Amino acid sequence: MLGLLMAYMFVFTIPSILFGFGVIDAKHEWMLMISPSHSAGHLIGSAVSGDFKTGMTIAGCGYLSSGLCAFQVCCVSHV
């Protein structure tokens, strides 16, 4: 289980942290949108600041919505 957590952190969390510290350039931010936390953070940041990139906002909304739909189909419908 610890190995799965470490794999999740390596793939989804560490790149977002590196982007926050400026190690990953802003031109590569679109690749980080596969991370649920980065997508949610981008959407919250764009809603608060009012500055957003249309394509990344649509992609983030679609990605997070598809995850919610998959959760409802897999978990809630089998209850």
C-alpha positions as a printed Julia matrix, in Angstrom:
79×3 Matrix{Float64}:
   0.0    0.0     0.0
   2.86   2.36    0.79
   4.31   1.64   -2.64
   1.05   2.68   -4.3
   0.99   5.89   -2.29
   4.55   6.69   -3.29
   3.75   5.98   -6.94
   0.72   8.29   -6.77
   2.79  11.05   -5.18
   5.57  10.67   -7.74
   3.2   10.87  -10.7
   0.62  13.41   -9.48
   1.94  15.45   -6.56
   5.68  15.99   -7.01
   5.39  17.58  -10.5
   2.81  20.08   -9.17
   5.11  20.98   -6.28
   8.04  21.43   -8.68
   5.86  23.66  -10.87
   4.94  25.75   -7.84
   8.62  26.32   -7.06
   9.39  27.21  -10.68
  11.47  24.12  -11.48
   9.04  23.16  -14.26
   8.49  25.91  -16.82
   5.01  27.41  -17.32
   4.91  26.25  -20.95
   4.67  22.65  -19.67
   1.76  23.28  -17.29
  -0.72  21.61  -19.65
   0.99  18.26  -18.92
   0.34  18.71  -15.2
  -3.42  18.94  -15.74
  -3.6   15.14  -15.43
  -3.08  15.63  -11.7
  -6.44  16.06   -9.93
  -4.92  18.39   -7.34
  -3.25  20.54  -10.0
  -6.45  20.71  -12.06
  -8.49  21.71   -9.04
  -5.87  24.25   -7.96
  -5.77  25.74  -11.45
  -9.57  26.05  -11.54
  -9.72  27.64   -8.08
  -6.88  30.01   -8.92
  -8.48  31.08  -12.18
 -11.84  31.63  -10.48
 -10.31  33.79   -7.76
  -7.96  35.81   -9.94
 -10.13  36.06  -13.04
  -7.15  35.22  -15.25
  -7.53  31.9   -17.01
  -6.58  30.01  -20.1
  -9.75  28.8   -21.79
  -8.4   25.47  -23.03
  -6.86  24.52  -19.69
  -9.99  25.53  -17.8
 -12.21  23.42  -20.07
  -9.79  20.5   -19.84
  -9.65  20.75  -16.04
 -13.44  20.89  -15.71
 -13.86  17.96  -18.08
 -11.19  15.89  -16.37
 -12.57  16.44  -12.89
 -16.16  15.89  -14.08
 -15.27  12.61  -15.75
 -13.64  11.42  -12.53
 -16.77  12.28  -10.57
 -18.97  10.45  -13.07
 -16.72   7.38  -12.93
 -16.89   7.44   -9.13
 -20.69   7.58   -9.22
 -20.92   4.7   -11.69
 -18.44   2.48   -9.86
 -19.22   3.18   -6.22
 -22.63   4.72   -5.78
 -24.56   2.57   -8.25
 -23.44  -0.65   -6.53
 -24.77   0.31   -3.11
